[in-house]
Amino acid sequence: MADRCLLYYITDRTALAADEPTRRRRLLEKTSEAALAGVDYIQLRERDMTTRELESLAHEAMRAIREASPLTPDHWPLTTALLINSRTDVALATGAAGVHLRSDDLSPHEVRAIWEQCGAGAPARVSPRAPLIGVSCHSPEEVTKAAANGATFAVFAPVFEKDNVPNAQPAGLTQLGQACRVKIPVLALGGVSLENAQSCLQAGAAGIAAIRLFQDSNIADTVATLRRIPL
């Protein structure tokens, strides 16, 4: 178990506004808010965007994180790490800290090989470090596979039933606990709230990943509440 609860904000700009300019502005505001509050990871998960749109937004998100970070803008690593959903090329081009992979995506080993081969000496890159790689997992077996393939951490979902996805079968706390026996940090996702987050941490989760828990609230207050939960 980690020394403190790791926090992972996953973006969804489509839930923030009806029109695209407002969505983009609100997402960047939320990114700044999360970085200022000390959220550990932010996943840019805007899967409907073209490569050009996603790269532009990632550049802006990186700028927002730097400006909100308590550290100086030229210091690495930043307090909050930006991960790009599934797009290693965009992560490399924008200087993001890493990527978040689907369970059926490239393996972490493949991402690391691409990172080493394509990233060395690239002027657009900010980080000289190895990438952070999160992997979405839905069973303890998938967490074991992610760890064996070199993932930095796993996101286990869905732990609880989600109101907006009623047919998704929740894995539950027992399955979460089994997944957390693997020797990489496992973050709980799916129906997690301020009321049930402690049960996830007690099951062995290293932290909490969420969209609405962060995006629909004052992030600073949410972070403060989660970080008060004893591990």
FENQUINOR-V251286 format. One record per residue. N is the residue number from 1. RES is the residue in three letters. SS is DSSP state (2 for helix, 1 for strand, 0 for the rest). PSI is psi in whole degrees, -180 to 180 (999 if undefined). BURIAL is b if it has 16 or more other C-alpha atoms within 10 Angstrom, else e. Layout:
[[N,RES,SS,PSI,BURIAL] [N,RES,SS,PSI,BURIAL]]
//
This chain:
[[1,MET,0,142,b] [2,ALA,0,161,e] [3,ASP,0,-27,e] [4,ARG,0,162,e] [5,CYS,0,120,b] [6,LEU,1,140,b] [7,LEU,1,136,b] [8,TYR,1,108,b] [9,TYR,1,122,b] [10,ILE,1,124,b] [11,THR,0,152,b] [12,ASP,0,88,b] [13,ARG,2,-23,b] [14,THR,2,-21,e] [15,ALA,2,-3,e] [16,LEU,0,-26,b] [17,ALA,0,168,e] [18,ALA,0,-35,e] [19,ASP,0,150,e] [20,GLU,2,-44,e] [21,PRO,2,-40,e] [22,THR,2,-38,e] [23,ARG,2,-48,b] [24,ARG,2,-45,b] [25,ARG,2,-45,e] [26,ARG,2,-37,b] [27,LEU,2,-43,b] [28,LEU,2,-35,b] [29,GLU,2,-43,e] [30,LYS,2,-36,b] [31,THR,2,-46,b] [32,SER,2,-43,b] [33,GLU,2,-42,b] [34,ALA,2,-42,b] [35,ALA,2,-42,b] [36,LEU,2,-33,b] [37,ALA,2,-10,b] [38,GLY,0,23,b] [39,VAL,0,137,b] [40,ASP,0,-46,b] [41,TYR,1,145,b] [42,ILE,1,127,b] [43,GLN,1,120,b] [44,LEU,1,105,b] [45,ARG,0,32,b] [46,GLU,0,80,b] [47,ARG,0,-15,e] [48,ASP,0,-7,e] [49,MET,0,150,e] [50,THR,0,167,e] [51,THR,2,-45,e] [52,ARG,2,-44,e] [53,GLU,2,-43,e] [54,LEU,2,-41,b] [55,GLU,2,-42,b] [56,SER,2,-45,e] [57,LEU,2,-38,b] [58,ALA,2,-40,b] [59,HIS,2,-44,b] [60,GLU,2,-38,b] [61,ALA,2,-41,b] [62,MET,2,-42,b] [63,ARG,2,-43,b] [64,ALA,2,-39,b] [65,ILE,2,-44,b] [66,ARG,2,-45,b] [67,GLU,2,-29,e] [68,ALA,2,-15,b] [69,SER,0,140,b] [70,PRO,0,-21,e] [71,LEU,0,165,e] [72,THR,0,149,e] [73,PRO,0,-26,e] [74,ASP,0,9,e] [75,HIS,0,138,e] [76,TRP,0,139,e] [77,PRO,0,155,e] [78,LEU,0,157,b] [79,THR,0,-43,b] [80,THR,0,131,b] [81,ALA,1,132,b] [82,LEU,1,127,b] [83,LEU,1,142,b] [84,ILE,1,133,b] [85,ASN,1,110,b] [86,SER,0,-5,b] [87,ARG,0,90,b] [88,THR,2,-36,b] [89,ASP,2,-42,b] [90,VAL,2,-38,b] [91,ALA,2,-44,b] [92,LEU,2,-43,b] [93,ALA,2,-25,b] [94,THR,2,-1,b] [95,GLY,0,21,b] [96,ALA,0,163,b] [97,ALA,0,-17,b] [98,GLY,1,-158,b] [99,VAL,1,160,b] [100,HIS,1,127,b] [101,LEU,1,144,b] [102,ARG,0,166,e] [103,SER,0,-26,b] [104,ASP,0,21,e] [105,ASP,0,-171,e] [106,LEU,0,156,e] [107,SER,0,156,b] [108,PRO,2,-37,b] [109,HIS,2,-42,e] [110,GLU,2,-40,e] [111,VAL,2,-44,b] [112,ARG,2,-38,b] [113,ALA,2,-43,e] [114,ILE,2,-43,e] [115,TRP,2,-45,b] [116,GLU,2,-40,e] [117,GLN,2,-44,e] [118,CYS,2,-23,e] [119,GLY,2,-26,b] [120,ALA,0,118,e] [121,GLY,0,0,e] [122,ALA,0,125,e] [123,PRO,0,-25,e] [124,ALA,0,-18,e] [125,ARG,0,141,b] [126,VAL,0,-40,b] [127,SER,0,129,b] [128,PRO,0,0,e] [129,ARG,0,166,e] [130,ALA,0,152,e] [131,PRO,0,151,b] [132,LEU,1,134,b] [133,ILE,1,112,b] [134,GLY,1,149,b] [135,VAL,1,132,b] [136,SER,1,130,b] [137,CYS,1,148,b] [138,HIS,0,7,b] [139,SER,0,159,b] [140,PRO,2,-34,b] [141,GLU,2,-39,e] [142,GLU,2,-34,b] [143,VAL,2,-43,b] [144,THR,2,-42,b] [145,LYS,2,-43,b] [146,ALA,2,-42,b] [147,ALA,2,-43,b] [148,ALA,2,-28,e] [149,ASN,0,5,e] [150,GLY,0,21,b] [151,ALA,0,147,b] [152,THR,0,-42,b] [153,PHE,1,165,b] [154,ALA,1,150,b] [155,VAL,1,118,b] [156,PHE,1,124,b] [157,ALA,0,160,b] [158,PRO,0,137,b] [159,VAL,0,-46,b] [160,PHE,0,165,b] [161,GLU,0,139,b] [162,LYS,1,134,e] [163,ASP,0,-37,e] [164,ASN,0,-5,e] [165,VAL,1,72,e] [166,PRO,0,-23,e] [167,ASN,0,-5,e] [168,ALA,0,126,e] [169,GLN,0,115,e] [170,PRO,0,142,b] [171,ALA,0,-35,b] [172,GLY,2,169,e] [173,LEU,2,-30,b] [174,THR,2,-47,e] [175,GLN,2,-39,b] [176,LEU,2,-45,b] [177,GLY,2,-39,b] [178,GLN,2,-40,e] [179,ALA,2,-33,b] [180,CYS,0,-5,b] [181,ARG,0,-15,b] [182,VAL,0,149,b] [183,LYS,0,42,e] [184,ILE,0,156,b] [185,PRO,1,138,b] [186,VAL,1,125,b] [187,LEU,1,140,b] [188,ALA,1,135,b] [189,LEU,0,148,b] [190,GLY,0,97,b] [191,GLY,0,14,b] [192,VAL,0,135,b] [193,SER,0,174,b] [194,LEU,0,-26,e] [195,GLU,0,-33,e] [196,ASN,0,2,e] [197,ALA,2,-38,b] [198,GLN,2,-36,b] [199,SER,2,-32,e] [200,CYS,2,-44,b] [201,LEU,2,-38,b] [202,GLN,2,-27,e] [203,ALA,0,-11,b] [204,GLY,0,-3,b] [205,ALA,0,142,b] [206,ALA,0,-13,b] [207,GLY,1,-171,b] [208,ILE,1,133,b] [209,ALA,1,142,b] [210,ALA,1,157,b] [211,ILE,0,-72,b] [212,ARG,2,-33,b] [213,LEU,2,-36,b] [214,PHE,2,-44,b] [215,GLN,2,-30,b] [216,ASP,0,16,e] [217,SER,0,176,e] [218,ASN,0,111,e] [219,ILE,2,-38,b] [220,ALA,2,-42,b] [221,ASP,2,-42,e] [222,THR,2,-45,b] [223,VAL,2,-45,b] [224,ALA,2,-41,e] [225,THR,2,-45,e] [226,LEU,2,-37,b] [227,ARG,2,-14,e] [228,ARG,0,-13,e] [229,ILE,0,126,e] [230,PRO,0,141,e] [231,LEU,0,999,b]]
//
